[in-house]
Amino acid sequence: MEEQTKIEELSDKLKSYIDTRYDLIVLQTSDKVSIIGSEFIAYLLIGILSFLFIVLFSIALSLYISSLYGSTFIGFLAVGGLYLVIAVLLVAFKKHLTNPFRNKIIRAVLNETP
């Protein structure tokens, strides 16, 4: 009988351990998700505001160049050409741009500090 009691006690402790371990994993996961989610929202807001700034600045620059040359077409063509050059540079250096972002995401998932 004593062995039966020890087996039941061991079984209860094992169940308790599994429940505690499950709770720990849920808490760790929710912590990581909340950190990554809040950073994503912050970067999204920064990105939206930056996008609006770039659009409005581009229109203003296009109109300014248009007033200098007397042709609306020339102003918008010049700014479009500038964006084409920037796009080509971004494509050329894509690997150098993606690695830091990927490393930041990995650090966030693994909960490491930079």
C-alpha atoms as an extended CHARMM CRD file, in Angstrom:
* protein
*
       114  EXT
         1         1  MET       CA              0.0000000000        0.0000000000        0.0000000000  PROA      1               0.0000000000
         2         2  GLU       CA              2.7880000000        2.3760000000        0.7880000000  PROA      2               0.0000000000
         3         3  GLU       CA              4.1280000000        2.0170000000       -2.7590000000  PROA      3               0.0000000000
         4         4  GLN       CA              0.6740000000        2.9150000000       -4.1230000000  PROA      4               0.0000000000
         5         5  THR       CA              0.6660000000        6.0880000000       -2.0190000000  PROA      5               0.0000000000
         6         6  LYS       CA              4.1410000000        7.0390000000       -3.2510000000  PROA      6               0.0000000000
         7         7  ILE       CA              3.0960000000        6.4500000000       -6.8670000000  PROA      7               0.0000000000
         8         8  GLU       CA             -0.0050000000        8.6220000000       -6.3850000000  PROA      8               0.0000000000
         9         9  GLU       CA              2.1040000000       11.3140000000       -4.7090000000  PROA      9               0.0000000000
        10        10  LEU       CA              4.6200000000       11.1770000000       -7.5460000000  PROA      10              0.0000000000
        11        11  SER       CA              1.7890000000       11.3380000000      -10.0730000000  PROA      11              0.0000000000
        12        12  ASP       CA              0.3000000000       14.3840000000       -8.3420000000  PROA      12              0.0000000000
        13        13  LYS       CA              3.6930000000       16.1230000000       -8.2710000000  PROA      13              0.0000000000
        14        14  LEU       CA              4.2420000000       15.3360000000      -11.9400000000  PROA      14              0.0000000000
        15        15  LYS       CA              0.8300000000       16.7840000000      -12.8350000000  PROA      15              0.0000000000
        16        16  SER       CA              1.6080000000       19.8610000000      -10.7600000000  PROA      16              0.0000000000
        17        17  TYR       CA              4.9850000000       20.2320000000      -12.4870000000  PROA      17              0.0000000000
        18        18  ILE       CA              3.4180000000       19.9170000000      -15.9450000000  PROA      18              0.0000000000
        19        19  ASP       CA              0.7440000000       22.5010000000      -15.0800000000  PROA      19              0.0000000000
        20        20  THR       CA              3.3570000000       24.9060000000      -13.7090000000  PROA      20              0.0000000000
        21        21  ARG       CA              5.5850000000       24.4130000000      -16.7480000000  PROA      21              0.0000000000
        22        22  TYR       CA              2.6290000000       25.0290000000      -19.0700000000  PROA      22              0.0000000000
        23        23  ASP       CA              1.7540000000       28.2390000000      -17.2090000000  PROA      23              0.0000000000
        24        24  LEU       CA              5.3740000000       29.3930000000      -17.4540000000  PROA      24              0.0000000000
        25        25  ILE       CA              5.4750000000       28.7770000000      -21.2070000000  PROA      25              0.0000000000
        26        26  VAL       CA              2.1840000000       30.6640000000      -21.6760000000  PROA      26              0.0000000000
        27        27  LEU       CA              3.5060000000       33.6290000000      -19.6660000000  PROA      27              0.0000000000
        28        28  GLN       CA              6.8240000000       33.7100000000      -21.5210000000  PROA      28              0.0000000000
        29        29  THR       CA              5.0660000000       33.5140000000      -24.8730000000  PROA      29              0.0000000000
        30        30  SER       CA              2.6010000000       36.2640000000      -24.0000000000  PROA      30              0.0000000000
        31        31  ASP       CA              5.4870000000       38.4450000000      -22.8000000000  PROA      31              0.0000000000
        32        32  LYS       CA              7.3570000000       38.0170000000      -26.0890000000  PROA      32              0.0000000000
        33        33  VAL       CA              4.2190000000       38.5690000000      -28.1640000000  PROA      33              0.0000000000
        34        34  SER       CA              3.3660000000       41.7390000000      -26.2410000000  PROA      34              0.0000000000
        35        35  ILE       CA              6.8890000000       43.1320000000      -26.6860000000  PROA      35              0.0000000000
        36        36  ILE       CA              6.9900000000       42.3500000000      -30.3980000000  PROA      36              0.0000000000
        37        37  GLY       CA              3.4230000000       43.6050000000      -30.9100000000  PROA      37              0.0000000000
        38        38  SER       CA              4.0060000000       46.8970000000      -29.1260000000  PROA      38              0.0000000000
        39        39  GLU       CA              7.2200000000       47.5090000000      -31.0620000000  PROA      39              0.0000000000
        40        40  PHE       CA              5.3990000000       46.6900000000      -34.2940000000  PROA      40              0.0000000000
        41        41  ILE       CA              2.6590000000       49.2230000000      -33.5130000000  PROA      41              0.0000000000
        42        42  ALA       CA              5.2330000000       51.8880000000      -32.6340000000  PROA      42              0.0000000000
        43        43  TYR       CA              7.1890000000       51.2630000000      -35.8540000000  PROA      43              0.0000000000
        44        44  LEU       CA              3.9550000000       51.2310000000      -37.8450000000  PROA      44              0.0000000000
        45        45  LEU       CA              2.9840000000       54.6640000000      -36.5150000000  PROA      45              0.0000000000
        46        46  ILE       CA              6.4570000000       56.0080000000      -37.2070000000  PROA      46              0.0000000000
        47        47  GLY       CA              6.2880000000       54.5290000000      -40.7040000000  PROA      47              0.0000000000
        48        48  ILE       CA              2.8880000000       56.0900000000      -41.4380000000  PROA      48              0.0000000000
        49        49  LEU       CA              4.0190000000       59.5150000000      -40.2620000000  PROA      49              0.0000000000
        50        50  SER       CA              7.2700000000       59.2090000000      -42.2180000000  PROA      50              0.0000000000
        51        51  PHE       CA              5.3220000000       58.2010000000      -45.3210000000  PROA      51              0.0000000000
        52        52  LEU       CA              3.0460000000       61.2280000000      -44.9960000000  PROA      52              0.0000000000
        53        53  PHE       CA              6.0590000000       63.5010000000      -44.5440000000  PROA      53              0.0000000000
        54        54  ILE       CA              7.7750000000       62.0660000000      -47.6190000000  PROA      54              0.0000000000
        55        55  VAL       CA              4.6460000000       62.4170000000      -49.7610000000  PROA      55              0.0000000000
        56        56  LEU       CA              4.0070000000       66.0070000000      -48.7340000000  PROA      56              0.0000000000
        57        57  PHE       CA              7.6840000000       66.9290000000      -49.0050000000  PROA      57              0.0000000000
        58        58  SER       CA              7.8460000000       65.3350000000      -52.4730000000  PROA      58              0.0000000000
        59        59  ILE       CA              4.8540000000       67.3240000000      -53.6690000000  PROA      59              0.0000000000
        60        60  ALA       CA              6.3330000000       70.5300000000      -52.2750000000  PROA      60              0.0000000000
        61        61  LEU       CA              9.7270000000       69.8060000000      -53.8670000000  PROA      61              0.0000000000
        62        62  SER       CA              8.0900000000       68.9670000000      -57.1810000000  PROA      62              0.0000000000
        63        63  LEU       CA              6.1320000000       72.2030000000      -57.1660000000  PROA      63              0.0000000000
        64        64  TYR       CA              9.2420000000       74.1920000000      -56.2150000000  PROA      64              0.0000000000
        65        65  ILE       CA             11.2840000000       72.6610000000      -59.0550000000  PROA      65              0.0000000000
        66        66  SER       CA              8.3100000000       73.2660000000      -61.3560000000  PROA      66              0.0000000000
        67        67  SER       CA              8.3000000000       76.9500000000      -60.4340000000  PROA      67              0.0000000000
        68        68  LEU       CA             12.0460000000       77.2020000000      -61.1390000000  PROA      68              0.0000000000
        69        69  TYR       CA             11.7830000000       75.6620000000      -64.6110000000  PROA      69              0.0000000000
        70        70  GLY       CA              8.2990000000       76.8340000000      -65.4900000000  PROA      70              0.0000000000
        71        71  SER       CA              7.0100000000       73.3230000000      -66.2110000000  PROA      71              0.0000000000
        72        72  THR       CA              5.0440000000       71.1300000000      -63.8350000000  PROA      72              0.0000000000
        73        73  PHE       CA              6.1320000000       68.0720000000      -65.7740000000  PROA      73              0.0000000000
        74        74  ILE       CA              9.8460000000       68.7800000000      -65.1770000000  PROA      74              0.0000000000
        75        75  GLY       CA              9.4040000000       69.1650000000      -61.4010000000  PROA      75              0.0000000000
        76        76  PHE       CA              7.5250000000       65.9090000000      -60.9410000000  PROA      76              0.0000000000
        77        77  LEU       CA              9.8390000000       64.0930000000      -63.3630000000  PROA      77              0.0000000000
        78        78  ALA       CA             12.8950000000       65.2250000000      -61.3750000000  PROA      78              0.0000000000
        79        79  VAL       CA             11.4520000000       64.0230000000      -58.0720000000  PROA      79              0.0000000000
        80        80  GLY       CA             10.3340000000       60.7600000000      -59.6860000000  PROA      80              0.0000000000
        81        81  GLY       CA             13.8480000000       60.2780000000      -61.0460000000  PROA      81              0.0000000000
        82        82  LEU       CA             15.2580000000       60.8670000000      -57.5770000000  PROA      82              0.0000000000
        83        83  TYR       CA             12.9900000000       58.1350000000      -56.1990000000  PROA      83              0.0000000000
        84        84  LEU       CA             14.0550000000       55.8090000000      -59.0020000000  PROA      84              0.0000000000
        85        85  VAL       CA             17.7130000000       56.2730000000      -58.0420000000  PROA      85              0.0000000000
        86        86  ILE       CA             16.8630000000       55.6410000000      -54.3660000000  PROA      86              0.0000000000
        87        87  ALA       CA             14.9180000000       52.4850000000      -55.3040000000  PROA      87              0.0000000000
        88        88  VAL       CA             17.8280000000       51.1390000000      -57.3700000000  PROA      88              0.0000000000
        89        89  LEU       CA             20.2220000000       51.7800000000      -54.4510000000  PROA      89              0.0000000000
        90        90  LEU       CA             17.8580000000       50.0380000000      -52.0220000000  PROA      90              0.0000000000
        91        91  VAL       CA             17.6470000000       46.9940000000      -54.2890000000  PROA      91              0.0000000000
        92        92  ALA       CA             21.4330000000       46.9460000000      -54.6740000000  PROA      92              0.0000000000
        93        93  PHE       CA             22.0280000000       47.0890000000      -50.9190000000  PROA      93              0.0000000000
        94        94  LYS       CA             19.0210000000       44.9940000000      -49.8530000000  PROA      94              0.0000000000
        95        95  LYS       CA             21.0830000000       42.4230000000      -47.9880000000  PROA      95              0.0000000000
        96        96  HSD       CA             22.7920000000       45.1180000000      -45.8990000000  PROA      96              0.0000000000
        97        97  LEU       CA             19.3900000000       46.5410000000      -45.0050000000  PROA      97              0.0000000000
        98        98  THR       CA             17.5960000000       43.3070000000      -44.1190000000  PROA      98              0.0000000000
        99        99  ASN       CA             20.2390000000       41.7670000000      -41.8450000000  PROA      99              0.0000000000
       100       100  PRO       CA             19.9090000000       44.3400000000      -39.0200000000  PROA      100             0.0000000000
       101       101  PHE       CA             16.1080000000       43.9970000000      -39.0200000000  PROA      101             0.0000000000
       102       102  ARG       CA             16.3040000000       40.2170000000      -38.9950000000  PROA      102             0.0000000000
       103       103  ASN       CA             18.8060000000       40.2830000000      -36.1310000000  PROA      103             0.0000000000
       104       104  LYS       CA             16.5750000000       42.6440000000      -34.1380000000  PROA      104             0.0000000000
       105       105  ILE       CA             13.5890000000       40.3240000000      -34.5760000000  PROA      105             0.0000000000
       106       106  ILE       CA             15.6420000000       37.2990000000      -33.5180000000  PROA      106             0.0000000000
       107       107  ARG       CA             16.9000000000       39.1430000000      -30.4210000000  PROA      107             0.0000000000
       108       108  ALA       CA             13.3240000000       40.1130000000      -29.5450000000  PROA      108             0.0000000000
       109       109  VAL       CA             12.0960000000       36.5290000000      -29.8910000000  PROA      109             0.0000000000
       110       110  LEU       CA             14.9780000000       35.1530000000      -27.8460000000  PROA      110             0.0000000000
       111       111  ASN       CA             14.5700000000       37.9710000000      -25.3010000000  PROA      111             0.0000000000
       112       112  GLU       CA             18.1830000000       39.1000000000      -25.6070000000  PROA      112             0.0000000000
       113       113  THR       CA             19.2170000000       42.6800000000      -25.0150000000  PROA      113             0.0000000000
       114       114  PRO       CA             21.1520000000       44.4280000000      -27.7900000000  PROA      114             0.0000000000
